[in-house]
């Protein structure tokens, strides 16, 4: 056992080595020596290594998804600290809270019975979170999707995304009598409508993609699938003419250079940063990521490409692709329908969110204000993503009577 822990070739030890090297490099950045940075860097390494060690002891499921997540977090913290040291230190603090949430969600979902039976409760909780956001939310970056509590701001939609996956899984697991497919569609479109009212278009897209992924696989009425696709196309075209926020994003996407000094400024700066990095990047600390507004959140991928190169950006994309592959593999191998849908929904949520933001900052699709999971700065996003991964860890295990007391076979 000791020999395995000290073997530098094991994935967790390679990640530990990368953490230590990054902490040393960042601590001497600028010509001096910063003990505080070295301390936080080592703290990050210890948190991830200890968490992986505990997971190996308590879970018989897939251990690679945690290591992939660890690598994404390390890359994110390096870039966030390089952009703003204060944000980098805060992100390590949020990571500690997120790891606690990861294990809490893992234990709760594994031990508590009845998760599959609460379809109505999930729907009610989702609506309450949406209504609370509309009533108490503050507008940040054009979207009313934040609630200020004391000196902190939280994003309730990050919680709602997970509750939404629970809602879909419990519905198709139990087929509740109070709902049929039409009621399900009405509830989902009500969720998306409330997100439009909040101007949170990125989350609305993710909700729709996750819904359609699960709906396509588990809905027996195929006509409803085609009707939903047609409805989405109609809503998308109508939104361009009715919702000014949509028109701004689309016009900036179609011709960002025309609006380079206004609505297209972020996209133009993002593409310049990605191009200037070349294949191998300018090196950490030698780029100009601060020229992109909100670079530590929405545009972190652009900063990575500038200073770590196109190969660095491809590496991040590959990590998300492997994570998505592992998640779908878990869904395919899981026999319990509830956990099968949970694995499918969580994997789709993370995969689509990564696609939406990477596609947006590279101008492949219109830009939407979502964060890159595990990489971008943000407490709500990081904590909720880790909570979702804790649930996915449960789904990667063999579910039986000892886990839930009953197994849903559809």
N, C-alpha and C positions, 0 to 999 in steps of 0.2 A: 504493500500500500504506500509506504514512504517513498519507495523507489519510483512509483507511478507519479506521485505528487511532485517529485523533483525532476521528472523527465521533461526536458525543454520542448520535446516534440509533441506533447499532448496539447490539444487546442486551447484549453484554459490557461496553460502556462505560457503559450505563445501570446495570448491576449494580455496576460500579466506583464510579459516582457515589453510589449508595445506600450502599455500604460506607463511603465517606469521610464522608458525612453522618452515618451512624450512629456512626462512631468519634468524630467531633467532638462530637455530642450526648452520648454516654456519657462522654466525657472531661471535660465541664463539669457533669455531673450532680452535684448536691449543693452547687453554688455555687463550688467550687474548680476547679482544672485538673489533671488527672491525665495526666502524660506517658506513663506506662506503658500506660494504657488506649488512648491515641491510637496508641502504637507497635504494640500488638497488633492494634488495629483496622486500621491500615494494612498490617500483615503479612498479615492475613486477606485484604484486598483484593488485595495483590500475589500471594499464593499462588493465588487463584482466577483472577485475570486471566492470570498467566503460564501456568497449567495449561491454560486455554482456548486461549491462543495456541499452545502446543505441540501441543495436540490438533488444532487446525486444520491444522497442518503435517504431522502423522503419520497422521491418519485421514481416510479419504474417506467415512466413515459419517455417522450422524445426530449433529449437533453440538448440537441443542437439548436433548437429555436432560441433558447436562452443565450447561447454563445453568439449566435448571429446578432441578437438584440444588443449584447454587450459590445460587440464591435461597432455597431451603428452609434451607440451612445458615446463610445470613446472618440470616434471621428467627430461627432457633434460637439462634445465638450471642448476638444482641441480648437475647433473653428470658432466656437462661441467665445472662448477665452481670448483668442487672438483678436477678435473683433472688439470685445469689451470685457476686460478682466472681471469687473463686478458681476456681469451676467454669467460668466463662466463659473465663478464661485457659487452663485445662486443655483446654477443648474446642478452642481454636485449635491447641494443641499436638497434640491427637489428630487434628485435621484435616490437619496437615502429614504425619503418619504415614499417614493414610487416602489422601491424594493419591498418596503414594509407592506404596501398595498398589494403588491404582487403575491406575496405569501399569504396575506389575509384573504384575498379573493380565491386563491388556490384552496386553502383550508375550508372556507365557507362553502364554496361550490361543491367540494368533495364530500363534506360531512353533513351539511344541512339537507334535509329531505324536502321534497315538494316543489322544487324549482320549476318543474314541468307543468305544474297545476295552476299557475297564477297568471294566466293570460290576461284576464280582466284587470288585475292589479298592475301589470306592466303597462297596459294601455293608459290607465288612469295616471300613473306616475309620469309617463311621458308627456301627457297633456298638461299636467300641473307644472312640470319643469318648463315647458314652452310658455305657458301663461305667465309664470313667475318672471321669466326672462323679458317678455314683452312689457310687463307691468313695472319691474324694478330695474331692468337692464339699462346700461349706459352705452352710448354710441362710440365705438372705437373703430377707426379706419373704415367708416361708412356702414358698419354692421352693428345692430343692436343685439349682441350675443354675449355680453359680459355683465356680471353682477358684481358690484363693489361691496366688499365686506371688510370694514375697517380699513387697513392699509393694503389689502389684497384684492385682486380681481379674479373671479373664477368664471369658467365658461361652462354653463350647464349642459350645452349640447354635447360636450365630451362624455358626460354621464349618460345622456339620452341615447347616444349611439349604441352603447352597450345594452341598455334596457331594451332598445328596439330589437336587437338580435335575440334577446331572451323572449320577447314578445312573438317574434316570428317562429322561433323554435318551439315554444309551448303551443302555439296555434296548430302547427302541422303535426305536432306530436299527439295532441289530444283531440283536435278538431272540435273545439268547444261548441256547445249547442247554441249559445247566445250569438254566435258569429258564423257567417258563411263566407265564401270567397268575395262576395260583393261588399260585405261589411269590412272585411280585411282591407280591400282596395280603398274603400272610403276612408278608413282610419289612416292608412299610409299617405294618401293624398292630402289629408288634413294636416299631417305632420309636415309634409313638404310645403304646403301653403303657409303654415306658420313660419317656416324657415324663410320663405320669400318675404313675408312681412318684416322679418328681422334683417333682411338683405344679406342673409348668410347663404349665398348661392353655392359655395363650395360644399358645405355640409349637405345642402339639398341634393346636389348631384350624388354624393356618397350614399345618402339614404336611398335614393332611387336605384343606384347600381346594386347595392346590397339586397334591396327588396327584389329586384328583377332576377338576380342570381339565384336566390332561394326559390322565388316564385316559378322560375323556368324549370327547375329541377323537380319540385315537389307538387306543383299544381297539375291536377288531372285534366282540367278544362283548358285545352290548348288555345281555344278561341280567345280566352281572356288574356293570354300572353300577347297575342298579336294586337289586341285592342289597347293594351297598356303601352306597347311600343308606339302605336299610332298616336295615342293620346300624348305621350311624351314629346313626340315630334311637333305636334300642334302647339303644345304649351311652350316649347322652346322658341318657336317662331313668333308666337303671340307675345312672349316676354320681351322680345327684342323691340317691339313697337310700343309696348305698354309700360314696361319697367325701365326707367332711364338708366339705372345702374347696369343693367344688362347691355344696353346699347353702347355705353361707355367702354365696357370690357371688350365687346365684340369689335368695335371700331379700332380700338388700340391693338387688338390681335391681328386684324386684317392688314393694317398699315401703321405699325408703330412709329416708323420714321417720320411720317406725316405729322404725328403728334408728339415728336421727340421732346418738346419743351413743356408738355402738359400731361395728358392722360397716358401717353406712351412712354413717358420718361423712365419708369422702372424697367419695362421690358427692354428698351434700348440699352440701358446701363447693364442689365443682366447679360444680354447677348455680347456686349463689348467685353465684359469680364470673362465670360466663358471662352471667347475667341482669344483674348490676350494671354490666357493660361497655356495655350498650346497643348501638346500631348502630356508633358511632364510637369507643368505648372511653374509658377514663378517662385515657389517655395513659401513656407509658412512665414508670414510677416513681411513679404516683399510684394504683395499685391495691394490693390486699393478697393477692398470690398465696401468700405464706408461710403463710397460714391453711390451705392444702391440703397434707397430708403427701405427700412425694415429688413435689412440683410440678415439679421440674426434669427428672424422668424420665417417669413414667407420665402426669402431668397437665399437661404443657407446653402442650397445646392449650387447656386452660381458662385458663391465664395469658395466652395470646395473645388469646383472646376478651375477657378482662377489660380488658386495657390497649390492645389494638388494635381492639377492637370485633368485633361479629358480621361486619362486612365483612372485617376482617382474617382471621377464622377461615374465612370463605368463600373468601378468596384462597388460603389454605393448601390447602383442599380442592380448589380448582380447579387448583392446581399439581400435586397428586397425580393428578387426573383427566387432565390433559394428559400427564403423565409416563406414565401407564398407557396412554393412547391411542397415544402414540409407540411404546411397547414392543410393543403388539399389532400396530401397523402394521409394525414391524420383523419380527415373527413371520410375518405374512401375506406379506410380500414376500421373505422368505428362502427360497431353493430347497433348501438343504441341511437335511435332516430333523433332524440333531443340533442345529444352531444354531437351527433353528426352535423346537425344544422348549426349548432353553436360554433363548431370548428369551421364550417363553411362560411358562416356569417362574419366571424372575427377575421378570418384570413382575407375575405373579400374586402372588408372594411379597411384593413391596413394596406392591402395591395392597391385598391382603387385610390385611397388617399395619397399614397406615394406617386401613383401615376398622374393624378390630377395636378399635384404641385410641380412635379418634374416636367410634365407636359406644359404647364403654364409658364414656368420661368424660361423654358427654351422656345416659347412661342409656337409650340405644336398645337396647343388648344388655347382657348381664352383663359386668361389668368383668373384664378379664384383664390380667395383669402383663406387657405388652410395651411397647416404646418406639415412639415415632413416628419412622419412618426419617428420617435426616438432620437432624431438628429436636431431638429429646430429647438430654439429656446422656448420655454413655456412650461409652467408647472402643471396646469390643468391637462395639457396634451400629454406630457410625459407620464404623469401619474395614471391617467385613464388608459393609456396604451399599455402600461405595465400591468394594470388590473386585467385588461383584456387578454394579455399573454398568459397570466396566471390561470384564467379560465381555459385557454387553449391547452395549457399543460395538463389540466384535468382530463380534457377530451382526448389527449394523446394516450391516456392510460386505458386499460380494459375496464369498462364500467360494468358492474354487476350489483347484486343485491346489497353488498357491503358498502357500496358507494352512495346509492340513492334509495335503496329499499325497494325499488321497482325499476324495471327496465322497460322503456317505451320502444316498441317495435313498429310503430306506425299503425 
